[in-house]
Amino acid sequence: MAVDAEGSVWRAGTTPDGPATLALRRDDGGTVHARCWGPGAVWALDGVPELLGAADDDSAFVAHHPLVAQARRRMPGLRLGSTRRVWDVLLPAVLEQKVTGIEARRSWRELCHRFGEPAPGPAPGRLRVPPTPAAVRAIPDWEWHRAGVDRSRRRALLAAAAVAHRLERAVELRGEPGRALLRKIPGIGVWTAAEIAQRAWGDPDAVSIGDFHIPSVVGWALLGRTLDDDGMLEVLTPYAPQRHRAVRYVEASGIRRPRFGPRYAPRDYRAM
């Protein structure tokens, strides 16, 4: 993704019909204007309403905590968007496993620049389409190492790339059946499946169990103390089947847990 000087948001991605570049711009009246280029342009344009959360139904959501209720009043337009595409969100989700955000973003950037196609159309800068499943399967071992991707994440990505076309069915299944399909891939567990579901089909109940930050953020925001995964799930129980939506409101509230020590140091897997 990229944002140009005029405020347009550019997004390059794969589609069932090929690569596409989507440019979105909101005018002063709140109307979103979309333009698209590439073989997958029609598919991408058809998905703009869902990408912006038009299909998200939050009518049954009930706030059980004052902070969540306040965040909901302040942000009545908060919606869960849907990319309708598993592969493009699976790649960065796997790269985020058990590393810092800095490490994951560097790996994602390097893989896209080296093995992804240039974005179709007049895209700004060096915007690239994410590598296709075929491109990922063709990456040599030393290039994974150069991009800072360890063996376990590489195995998960290669296993997913081998059956990528089948994994797209998770968007149709949705909910727990969709997440269960993703978890059939070795190396994709509960956390990764939830991160994919949140983005691919805007799953309102997909909680990122095993996340380094979210249990503590939820605990401090709602109870004033740190929680583990079990404690977080207990607190979020009244929000089922919209627990992820509750977490989004907590995150949007701006509450952060106190920091008591140094940050986790990034690691460099590349040979010197």
N, C-alpha and C positions, 0 to 999 in steps of 0.2 A: 504494500500500500504506500501511497505518497499523497501529500497535500501540496497543491501548487500555490502560487502567490495570490491567486484570486479566491482561494478557499475551497476549490473543488477537490473532492476526494477521489483518488484514482486507485482502482483495485484490479490486479491482474490475477487470473486463475485459470484452472483447467475446467472443462465442461464435457459432457458426453459427446459433443460435436467438435471439440478442439479448443484451443486457447482463446481467451477473450479478455479484453480490457474494458472495464466499466468506469465511467466518470460520473460522479454525482455532485450536483450543486444545488444548494437551497437558496431560493430568492428571499427578498425581504418579507414577502407575504407568507413564507413557510412552505411554499410548494417546492418539491424536489424535482429537479430536471435531470434526466439520465441520458447519456450517450454511450455507445458501445462499438467496439471494433473487433474483428477477428472472426474465425469460423464459428465460434460459439456465441456470437453476439446476440442472436435471437433468444437462445436459452438463458443467457445472463440477464437480458432485459425483462424477460418474462418473470424472473425471480426477484426483481427489485422490490416489489411490495413485501414479500416474505423476508428479504434481507433487512428491510427497515422495520420489521416487526408487525406488519399489518395483520398477519394471521395469528398473532399471539393473543390468547384469551385470558385475561386476568380477572374476569368478573367474579369468580368464585373465591378469590384470595381474601383472607381475613387476617389482619394484623393482630398478633397476640402479645406484642410488646410495644410499649410507648415509643421507643426509638424507631421501630419498623413503621409504626403508624405515622410518625412525624415525617419520615423519609418518603413515605407514599404520598402524603399530602403535598410535600414540596416538589415531588417529581411525578406528577400524574401521567406524564408521557413516557415513562420508562417502559420499554418493551424488550422482549427477548427475540432477537433476530435469528434468521435461519439462512445459512448459505446453500442448503440443499445438496451439499457436496462433501462426502466424507474424506476423500483423499487429501484435499488441500489443507484440512484442519488436522488430520491425523499426523502428517509429517511434523509440524511444529510441536504438537502435543507430545509425541514420543521424544523429540529432542529435549523437551523440558523435564524429562524424568530425572530426578535425583541430582540435578545440577542447578547452579544459580541462573537467574534470568539473563545475566550478561553472557554466560557461556552458551546458553540455548540460542540467544539471538545471533551471536556470532556464527554458530554452526549453521543456523537457518539461512543467514545472509550469504555465507560462503557457498553452501550447496545450491542456492538459487542462482547466484551469479555464475557459478562454474557449469552447472548442469541443467539450468532452466533456460527456456527460450526468451529472447527479447519480447517484451509486451507488444501486442499488435497496436497499430494506430499511433497517434501523436502523444504517447505517454511521456511524462516528464522524467528527466534524469536517466538513471540506469534501471528503471523498473523492469522486473523479470517475472515471467510465469514460473510457478513452482515446478520442480522436476516431475515428469510423468513417472508412473510406476516402471515403465520400461527403462527410462533413464536412470532411475535409482538402482535397478537390478544390474545395470552395466557399470556402476561406479567401482573402480578398482579399490582394493583394500587400503592402499597408501593414501588415497584421496579422502577416505573416511577419517583416517588418522590425521591428515592435514587439516580437516575441518573440525577437529576436536570431538569426534563422535566415537565413544568407546564401543567395545564389542557387543555388550548387551543391547544397547539401543540400535546398533547396526543390524543385529539379528532380527529385532522386532520390526524394523523398517523393511528389511528384505522379505520377511515372512508376510507382511501386509501387502507389499508390492506384488507378490506372486498371486494373490487372490483379490486384488484391489477392486475388480469389477463386481465381485460378490459382496464385498463390504458395503457398497453403495446401497444395497437393499435395506440397510439399517435405517435409512431415512424414511423408508416406507413403513417399516415395523414400528419405529418410534418407541419411546418409553423403555421399560426394562427389557422387552424382547430385542430392541435395537442395540442396547448396551450389551446384552448377553452375546449377540452375534459378534460384536467387536472383541469381546473377551475370549473368543475362541482362538485368537491369534496369540501365540506364545510371546510374552513380553508386553502384552496389553492387559493391564489389570483394571481394577475398579476405578482408580484415579484417572487413568488415561482415557478409559471409555466415557467417563463423566465429562471430561474436558472436551472430547469430541462431540458428544451428544449436545452439550450446551450450545455449541456453535453450529453444528450441521443441521439440527432440526429444532433448535431453541427449546430443549428439554427443560421444563420448569421444575423437575424433581431430581435432576441429576446432581447429587452432592459430591464434591471433590474430596472423597475420603482418602486420607493419607497425605493431604496437602501440608506443607511445612508451616504455612501462615494462617489458613482459614479457621481452624478450630480456635486458635488463640484470639483472632479478631472477633469471631462470633461470641466467645466467652467474655471478653472484656466489654463488648458493646452491650450485651444483654444481661450479663450477671456481674460484671466488674471483676472477673477473675479468669485465669487461664483454664482452658478445657482441652481434653484430648478428643480423639475421634468419637469414642463412645459417649462422652459427655455432650459433644456437639450434636450428635444424632438425637440424644434424649431431649435436648432443648428445642430442636427443630421438629420433633414429632408432631406437634399440633399443626404444622404447616403442610404436612403431606396431603396431597401429592404436588405441592408447589414449594418444596424446601429450597431448591436452588433460587427461586425468585426471592425468598426471604433473605438468603445470603447476599443476593445482589443489592437489596435495599440496605442491608448492613454495611456493605462495602461503599455504597453510594453516599451513606451518611457521613463519611469522612473519619469515622472512629478508627483509631489505630492502637494497637497494644503498646505499652511502654517497652523501650529497648533497654536491656540490662547488660548487654555485652557486645563484643565486636561482631560485625556481620560475617557471614560464611564466606570464606575466601574462594574466589574462582580458581579452578585448576586448568592447567594447560596440558592436553594429552599429546601435543605434537612433539616429535623428536627434535632436539636442538642440533 
